[in-house]
Amino acid sequence: MIRVPNKAWRHTWALMWPVMLANLSLPLLGLVDTAVLGNLDDSVYLAGVALGASLIAFVFLGFNFLSMGLSGFTSQAKGADDARLIRTQLAQYCLVAALLSATVLAAQSMLIQLGLGFMQASEAATAEARLYLSIRIWGVPAQVFTSMLLGFFVGMQNTRIALVTVSVAQLVNLVLNVFLVYGVGMTTDGIALGTVISEYLALALVLLTLRRTLKHLAPGLDASRLKALAAYAGIFSVSLSLFIRTFLLLMGFAWFNRLSAALGDTVLASNAILLAFLTLISNSMDASAAAAEAQVGLAIGQRDPQALREVLWTTGWCAFGLASALTLVFALLGNNLLGILTSQPDLQQQASAYLPWVVAMPLLAGTAYWLDGVFIGARLTAQMRNGVVFGFFSFVLASQWLPSTQQALWLGFSLLFIGRSLWMLTVYWHSVRPMTQTP
């Protein structure tokens, strides 16, 4: 056991709690949407939104490599006290985000068609998903830039902006979604429209904070690096690994939804409820990742092995404590939450039978979430990618051998997280731990 000063614990917690509270608002909104649609007369609306949300996540979370990459670069540049590099890298990432957002909007019809064709859901659920996606796609620029800029603030050791921005935007989203469905009489389209409006509100709040932050940074920008393609080599190298990693994670969830759809709309809808719980878990665990990526990058930039040891110890134990708490919460309250989310007895019964998988998930996946942050700060993005590759193919191969039942589906799905955790632990021991040794 190493001796860690109290200030190190306090600093880790100060970085964690704003991210945890902010991220909780994201899945809580998903739970509200699930409750709003789950209490309508037909489960097809919930099934359609589940399909649409899993596909739009390919865009929103698929571009999350911008947030993770910028966070790692920024934290190390801050550790080296290089304001000019911080500004330059931010500008480069903004140009890349603009190009990618424009590409998605231009190709939206093709992307929606390909995505829905892959899912192979029922005709009714596919129609609702198409309606949802045709609206949500217009929120892509706002979501991509907001996510990327929040990564910038994590690298700058400021996680509270995430709490303020996301909380306000999601509160507006919640009110709009309930109003548009129950007040205006909309269904799937109301959920999509309310979400898009809130996404642009979030972007406006982030831009206001960015303006204030840049005023306190020393001036200077390397304009030549914005024009030279070679200057983007480092960004694209890191981004490619992160993109593949995120893409395969999303493919894992899409594969899960595809196999769920093959078992019927009731299974698809009940698994959508359980996945909403899983999103709550992953977003909560991301707090330990954010604290790790901010501090690991800073310690490496400062070339301080002692600081790195303290960061790994505090963030690792906080991640374990958080995972244990989440397991306890879902073990005690999971069935009560199911009763709130849907009034349909068949969905309640179906989801309750497989709730134990959700209860176990924080402990099965918690290590991987924490090490994501460690690897981002250390810029070991290729190893992050390899861990997901191992977990993803473990799931896909297992699904070919396991029987076509919901129990077997959840068993295979858990391999995505278990395989990822095991791979990353091995890399941590051989590649990260040696960095803590004093030369």
C-alpha positions as CSV (number, residue, x, y, z in Angstrom):
1,M,0.0,0.0,0.0
2,I,1.3,3.5,-0.8
3,R,0.8,6.6,1.3
4,V,-1.3,9.1,-0.5
5,P,-1.8,12.6,1.0
6,N,-5.4,13.7,1.7
7,K,-5.2,16.5,-0.9
8,A,-4.7,13.8,-3.7
9,W,-8.0,12.2,-2.6
10,R,-9.7,15.5,-2.4
11,H,-8.5,16.5,-5.9
12,T,-9.6,13.3,-7.5
13,W,-13.0,13.6,-5.9
14,A,-13.3,17.2,-6.9
15,L,-12.8,16.1,-10.6
16,M,-15.1,13.1,-10.3
17,W,-18.3,14.4,-8.7
18,P,-19.2,17.1,-11.3
19,V,-18.7,14.5,-14.1
20,M,-20.7,11.9,-12.2
21,L,-23.7,14.2,-11.6
22,A,-23.5,15.6,-15.1
23,N,-23.3,12.1,-16.7
24,L,-26.2,10.9,-14.5
25,S,-28.5,13.4,-16.2
26,L,-27.9,11.7,-19.6
27,P,-29.1,8.2,-18.7
28,L,-31.8,9.7,-16.4
29,L,-33.2,11.5,-19.4
30,G,-33.1,8.2,-21.3
31,L,-35.0,6.6,-18.4
32,V,-37.6,9.4,-18.6
33,D,-37.9,8.9,-22.3
34,T,-38.3,5.2,-21.7
35,A,-41.0,5.9,-19.0
36,V,-42.8,8.3,-21.3
37,L,-43.0,5.8,-24.2
38,G,-43.2,2.7,-22.0
39,N,-46.5,4.0,-20.6
40,L,-48.1,4.5,-24.0
41,D,-50.5,1.9,-25.4
42,D,-48.1,0.3,-27.9
43,S,-44.5,-0.9,-27.2
44,V,-43.6,-0.2,-30.9
45,Y,-42.8,3.4,-30.0
46,L,-40.2,2.3,-27.3
47,A,-38.9,-0.3,-29.7
48,G,-38.5,2.3,-32.5
49,V,-36.7,4.8,-30.3
50,A,-34.4,2.0,-29.0
51,L,-33.4,1.2,-32.5
52,G,-33.0,4.8,-33.5
53,A,-31.0,5.7,-30.4
54,S,-28.6,2.8,-30.9
55,L,-28.0,3.9,-34.5
56,I,-27.6,7.6,-33.7
57,A,-25.1,6.6,-31.0
58,F,-22.8,5.5,-33.9
59,V,-22.6,9.1,-34.8
60,F,-22.6,10.8,-31.4
61,L,-20.5,8.3,-29.5
62,G,-18.6,7.3,-32.6
63,F,-17.2,10.9,-32.7
64,N,-16.4,10.7,-29.0
65,F,-12.8,10.0,-30.1
66,L,-12.6,13.8,-30.6
67,S,-13.4,14.4,-26.9
68,M,-11.0,11.7,-25.7
69,G,-8.2,12.6,-28.0
70,L,-8.4,16.4,-27.2
71,S,-8.6,15.6,-23.5
72,G,-5.3,13.6,-23.6
73,F,-3.5,16.2,-25.7
74,T,-4.7,19.1,-23.6
75,S,-3.9,17.6,-20.2
76,Q,-0.3,16.8,-21.3
77,A,0.1,20.3,-22.9
78,K,-1.2,21.9,-19.7
79,G,1.3,19.8,-17.7
80,A,4.0,21.2,-19.9
81,D,2.6,24.7,-19.4
82,D,2.3,25.3,-23.2
83,A,-0.6,27.6,-23.8
84,R,0.2,28.1,-27.5
85,L,0.0,24.3,-28.1
86,I,-3.3,24.1,-26.2
87,R,-4.8,26.8,-28.5
88,T,-3.4,25.2,-31.6
89,Q,-4.7,21.7,-30.9
90,L,-8.1,23.0,-30.0
91,A,-8.3,24.8,-33.3
92,Q,-7.2,21.7,-35.2
93,Y,-9.8,19.6,-33.5
94,C,-12.6,22.1,-34.2
95,L,-11.7,22.0,-37.9
96,V,-11.9,18.2,-37.9
97,A,-15.2,18.2,-36.0
98,A,-16.7,20.7,-38.5
99,L,-15.7,18.5,-41.5
100,L,-17.0,15.3,-39.9
101,S,-20.4,16.9,-39.0
102,A,-20.9,18.3,-42.5
103,T,-20.1,14.9,-44.0
104,V,-22.7,13.1,-41.8
105,L,-25.4,15.7,-42.7
106,A,-24.7,15.4,-46.4
107,A,-24.9,11.6,-46.2
108,Q,-27.8,11.2,-43.8
109,S,-30.2,9.4,-46.1
110,M,-27.7,6.7,-47.0
111,L,-26.6,6.3,-43.4
112,I,-30.1,5.9,-42.1
113,Q,-31.0,3.4,-44.7
114,L,-27.9,1.3,-44.1
115,G,-28.4,1.4,-40.3
116,L,-32.0,0.3,-40.4
117,G,-31.2,-2.4,-43.0
118,F,-28.6,-3.8,-40.6
119,M,-30.9,-4.0,-37.6
120,Q,-33.6,-6.1,-39.4
121,A,-36.4,-5.2,-37.0
122,S,-40.1,-5.4,-37.6
123,E,-41.7,-3.1,-40.1
124,A,-43.5,-1.1,-37.5
125,A,-40.4,-0.6,-35.3
126,T,-38.3,0.3,-38.3
127,A,-40.8,3.0,-39.4
128,E,-40.7,4.6,-35.9
129,A,-36.9,4.5,-35.9
130,R,-36.7,6.1,-39.3
131,L,-38.9,9.0,-38.1
132,Y,-36.7,9.4,-35.0
133,L,-33.5,9.4,-37.0
134,S,-34.7,11.9,-39.6
135,I,-35.1,14.5,-36.8
136,R,-32.2,13.5,-34.5
137,I,-29.6,13.7,-37.3
138,W,-29.9,17.5,-37.3
139,G,-28.4,17.6,-33.8
140,V,-25.2,16.1,-34.9
141,P,-23.1,19.3,-35.1
142,A,-24.2,20.4,-31.7
143,Q,-23.6,17.1,-30.0
144,V,-20.2,16.6,-31.7
145,F,-18.9,20.0,-30.7
146,T,-20.3,19.9,-27.2
147,S,-18.8,16.5,-26.5
148,M,-15.4,17.5,-27.9
149,L,-15.3,20.8,-26.0
150,L,-16.2,19.1,-22.7
151,G,-13.1,16.8,-23.4
152,F,-11.1,20.0,-23.7
153,F,-12.3,21.2,-20.3
154,V,-11.4,17.9,-18.7
155,G,-7.9,18.2,-20.0
156,M,-7.8,21.7,-18.5
157,Q,-8.8,20.2,-15.1
158,N,-12.2,21.8,-15.2
159,T,-15.0,19.2,-14.9
160,R,-17.6,21.5,-13.3
161,I,-18.5,23.0,-16.7
162,A,-19.8,19.5,-17.7
163,L,-22.1,19.5,-14.7
164,V,-23.6,22.9,-15.4
165,T,-23.9,22.5,-19.1
166,V,-25.3,19.0,-19.3
167,S,-27.6,19.4,-16.3
168,V,-29.3,22.5,-17.7
169,A,-29.6,21.1,-21.2
170,Q,-31.0,17.8,-20.0
171,L,-33.5,19.5,-17.7
172,V,-34.8,21.4,-20.7
173,N,-34.8,18.2,-22.7
174,L,-36.8,16.3,-20.1
175,V,-39.5,19.1,-19.9
176,L,-39.7,19.3,-23.7
177,N,-40.0,15.6,-24.2
178,V,-42.8,15.2,-21.7
179,F,-44.6,18.3,-23.0
180,L,-44.3,17.3,-26.7
181,V,-45.6,13.7,-26.0
182,Y,-48.3,14.3,-23.4
183,G,-49.1,18.0,-24.1
184,V,-48.9,18.1,-27.9
185,G,-49.7,14.5,-28.6
186,M,-46.5,13.6,-30.4
187,T,-44.8,10.3,-29.9
188,T,-41.4,9.2,-31.4
189,D,-41.0,12.6,-33.2
190,G,-41.6,14.5,-29.9
191,I,-38.8,12.7,-28.2
192,A,-36.4,13.4,-31.1
193,L,-37.3,17.1,-31.4
194,G,-37.0,17.8,-27.8
195,T,-33.5,16.2,-27.7
196,V,-32.3,18.2,-30.7
197,I,-33.4,21.5,-29.2
198,S,-31.6,20.7,-25.9
199,E,-28.4,19.8,-27.8
200,Y,-28.1,23.2,-29.3
201,L,-28.7,24.8,-25.9
202,A,-25.9,22.7,-24.5
203,L,-23.5,23.9,-27.2
204,A,-24.4,27.5,-26.6
205,L,-23.6,27.2,-22.9
206,V,-20.2,25.4,-23.6
207,L,-19.2,28.1,-26.1
208,L,-19.8,30.8,-23.5
209,T,-17.6,29.1,-21.0
210,L,-14.9,28.4,-23.7
211,R,-14.8,32.1,-24.5
212,R,-14.1,32.9,-20.8
213,T,-11.5,30.2,-20.5
214,L,-9.5,31.3,-23.6
215,K,-9.3,34.8,-22.2
216,H,-7.2,33.5,-19.3
217,L,-4.8,31.6,-21.6
218,A,-1.7,33.2,-22.9
219,P,-2.2,34.4,-26.5
220,G,-0.7,32.7,-29.5
221,L,-1.6,30.2,-32.1
222,D,0.5,28.3,-34.6
223,A,-1.5,29.1,-37.7
224,S,0.8,27.1,-40.0
225,R,-0.3,23.8,-38.2
226,L,-3.9,24.5,-39.2
227,K,-3.1,24.4,-42.9
228,A,-0.5,21.7,-43.1
229,L,-1.9,18.1,-43.4
230,A,1.2,16.7,-41.8
231,A,0.4,18.6,-38.6
232,Y,-2.7,16.5,-38.2
233,A,-0.8,13.2,-38.3
234,G,-0.6,12.9,-34.5
235,I,-4.3,13.7,-34.1
236,F,-5.4,11.2,-36.8
237,S,-3.1,8.5,-35.4
238,V,-4.7,8.8,-31.9
239,S,-8.2,9.5,-33.4
240,L,-8.1,6.4,-35.6
241,S,-7.5,4.1,-32.7
242,L,-10.2,5.8,-30.6
243,F,-12.6,5.7,-33.5
244,I,-12.1,2.0,-34.1
245,R,-12.5,1.4,-30.3
246,T,-15.7,3.4,-30.1
247,F,-17.1,2.0,-33.3
248,L,-16.6,-1.6,-32.1
249,L,-18.2,-0.8,-28.8
250,L,-21.2,0.6,-30.6
251,M,-21.2,-2.4,-32.9
252,G,-21.4,-4.6,-29.8
253,F,-24.5,-2.7,-28.7
254,A,-26.0,-2.8,-32.2
255,W,-25.3,-6.5,-32.4
256,F,-27.0,-6.9,-29.1
257,N,-30.1,-5.0,-30.3
258,R,-30.1,-6.9,-33.6
259,L,-30.2,-10.2,-31.7
260,S,-32.8,-8.8,-29.4
261,A,-35.0,-7.8,-32.4
262,A,-34.7,-11.3,-33.8
263,L,-36.4,-12.5,-30.5
264,G,-39.3,-10.2,-31.0
265,D,-40.5,-6.7,-30.2
266,T,-41.2,-7.5,-26.5
267,V,-37.6,-8.7,-26.0
268,L,-36.3,-5.7,-27.9
269,A,-38.3,-3.3,-25.7
270,S,-37.5,-5.0,-22.4
271,N,-33.8,-5.1,-23.3
272,A,-34.0,-1.4,-24.2
273,I,-35.1,-0.8,-20.6
274,L,-32.2,-2.8,-19.2
275,L,-29.8,-1.0,-21.5
276,A,-31.1,2.3,-20.1
277,F,-29.8,1.0,-16.8
278,L,-26.5,0.0,-18.3
279,T,-26.1,3.5,-19.7
280,L,-26.7,4.9,-16.2
281,I,-23.9,2.6,-15.0
282,S,-21.4,3.5,-17.8
283,N,-22.0,7.2,-17.5
284,S,-21.5,7.1,-13.7
285,M,-18.3,5.1,-14.1
286,D,-17.0,7.6,-16.6
287,A,-16.5,10.0,-13.7
288,S,-13.5,7.9,-12.6
289,A,-12.2,7.8,-16.2
290,A,-12.5,11.6,-16.4
291,A,-10.5,12.1,-13.2
292,A,-7.9,9.6,-14.4
293,E,-7.4,11.1,-17.9
294,A,-7.1,14.6,-16.6
295,Q,-4.6,13.8,-13.9
296,V,-2.6,11.0,-15.6
297,G,-1.9,13.3,-18.6
298,L,-0.9,16.1,-16.3
299,A,1.5,14.0,-14.3
300,I,3.1,12.6,-17.4
301,G,3.4,16.1,-18.9
302,Q,5.1,17.2,-15.7
303,R,7.3,14.0,-15.7
304,D,6.3,13.2,-12.1
305,P,6.2,9.5,-11.2
306,Q,5.1,10.1,-7.6
307,A,2.1,12.2,-8.8
308,L,1.3,9.4,-11.3
309,R,1.3,6.8,-8.5
310,E,-1.1,8.9,-6.4
311,V,-3.4,9.4,-9.3
312,L,-3.6,5.7,-10.2
313,W,-4.2,4.8,-6.6
314,T,-6.9,7.3,-5.9
315,T,-8.8,7.0,-9.1
316,G,-8.5,3.2,-9.1
317,W,-10.0,2.8,-5.6
318,C,-12.7,5.4,-6.3
319,A,-13.7,3.5,-9.4
320,F,-14.0,0.3,-7.4
321,G,-16.1,2.0,-4.7
322,L,-18.4,3.5,-7.3
323,A,-18.8,0.2,-9.0
324,S,-19.7,-1.5,-5.8
325,A,-22.2,1.2,-4.9
326,L,-23.9,0.9,-8.3
327,T,-24.2,-2.9,-7.9
328,L,-25.9,-2.4,-4.5
329,V,-28.3,0.2,-5.8
330,F,-29.6,-2.0,-8.7
331,A,-29.7,-5.1,-6.5
332,L,-32.0,-3.2,-4.0
333,L,-34.0,-0.9,-6.3
334,G,-33.9,-2.4,-9.7
335,N,-37.3,-3.9,-9.7
336,N,-38.9,-0.8,-8.3
337,L,-37.3,1.2,-11.1
338,L,-38.7,-1.2,-13.7
339,G,-42.2,-0.6,-12.3
340,I,-41.7,3.2,-12.8
341,L,-40.4,2.8,-16.4
342,T,-43.2,0.7,-17.8
343,S,-46.8,-0.1,-16.9
344,Q,-46.9,-3.0,-19.4
345,P,-46.9,-6.3,-17.3
346,D,-45.1,-8.3,-20.0
347,L,-42.3,-5.8,-20.3
348,Q,-41.9,-5.7,-16.5
349,Q,-41.8,-9.5,-16.2
350,Q,-39.4,-9.8,-19.1
351,A,-37.0,-7.2,-17.9
352,S,-37.1,-8.3,-14.3
353,A,-36.0,-11.8,-15.2
354,Y,-32.7,-10.5,-16.7
355,L,-32.1,-7.7,-14.2
356,P,-29.3,-9.7,-12.4
357,W,-27.1,-9.1,-15.5
358,V,-27.4,-5.4,-14.9
359,V,-26.7,-5.8,-11.2
360,A,-23.4,-7.6,-12.0
361,M,-22.3,-5.3,-14.8
362,P,-20.6,-2.5,-12.7
363,L,-18.1,-5.0,-11.2
364,L,-17.7,-6.8,-14.6
365,A,-17.0,-3.6,-16.5
366,G,-15.8,-1.1,-13.9
367,T,-12.1,-1.9,-14.5
368,A,-12.3,-1.1,-18.2
369,Y,-14.1,2.2,-17.6
370,W,-11.4,3.3,-15.2
371,L,-8.5,2.2,-17.4
372,D,-10.1,4.0,-20.4
373,G,-9.2,7.2,-18.5
374,V,-5.7,6.0,-17.6
375,F,-5.0,5.1,-21.2
376,I,-6.3,8.3,-22.6
377,G,-4.1,10.4,-20.3
378,A,-1.1,8.2,-21.1
379,R,-2.1,8.3,-24.8
380,L,-2.1,4.5,-25.1
381,T,-5.0,4.6,-27.4
382,A,-3.9,1.7,-29.6
383,Q,-4.1,-0.6,-26.5
384,M,-7.6,0.8,-25.7
385,R,-8.6,-0.2,-29.2
386,N,-7.1,-3.7,-28.9
387,G,-9.0,-4.3,-25.6
388,V,-12.3,-3.5,-27.3
389,V,-11.4,-5.6,-30.3
390,F,-10.8,-8.6,-28.0
391,G,-14.0,-8.1,-26.1
392,F,-16.1,-7.4,-29.2
393,F,-15.0,-10.6,-31.0
394,S,-15.5,-12.6,-27.8
395,F,-19.1,-11.5,-27.8
396,V,-19.7,-12.0,-31.6
397,L,-18.1,-15.5,-31.6
398,A,-19.9,-16.5,-28.5
399,S,-23.3,-15.4,-30.0
400,Q,-22.7,-17.9,-32.9
401,W,-22.3,-20.8,-30.5
402,L,-24.8,-19.9,-27.7
403,P,-28.5,-20.8,-28.1
404,S,-30.9,-18.1,-29.3
405,T,-32.3,-17.2,-25.9
406,Q,-32.3,-14.0,-24.0
407,Q,-30.3,-15.5,-21.2
408,A,-27.6,-16.6,-23.6
409,L,-27.7,-13.2,-25.2
410,W,-26.9,-11.5,-22.0
411,L,-24.1,-14.0,-21.2
412,G,-22.5,-13.3,-24.6
413,F,-22.9,-9.5,-24.1
414,S,-21.1,-9.6,-20.8
415,L,-18.0,-11.0,-22.6
416,L,-17.7,-7.7,-24.4
417,F,-16.9,-6.1,-21.0
418,I,-15.1,-8.9,-19.3
419,G,-12.7,-9.4,-22.3
420,R,-12.0,-5.7,-22.5
421,S,-11.2,-5.5,-18.8
422,L,-8.8,-8.5,-18.8
423,W,-6.9,-7.2,-21.9
424,M,-6.5,-3.7,-20.4
425,L,-5.4,-5.0,-17.0
426,T,-2.6,-6.9,-18.7
427,V,-1.5,-3.8,-20.6
428,Y,-1.7,-1.7,-17.5
429,W,0.6,-4.0,-15.6
430,H,3.3,-4.1,-18.3
431,S,3.0,-0.6,-19.8
432,V,1.5,1.9,-17.3
433,R,2.9,0.6,-14.0
434,P,6.5,1.0,-15.0
435,M,5.9,4.7,-15.6
436,T,5.4,5.1,-11.8
437,Q,8.9,4.0,-11.0
438,T,11.4,6.7,-10.1
439,P,14.4,6.6,-12.4
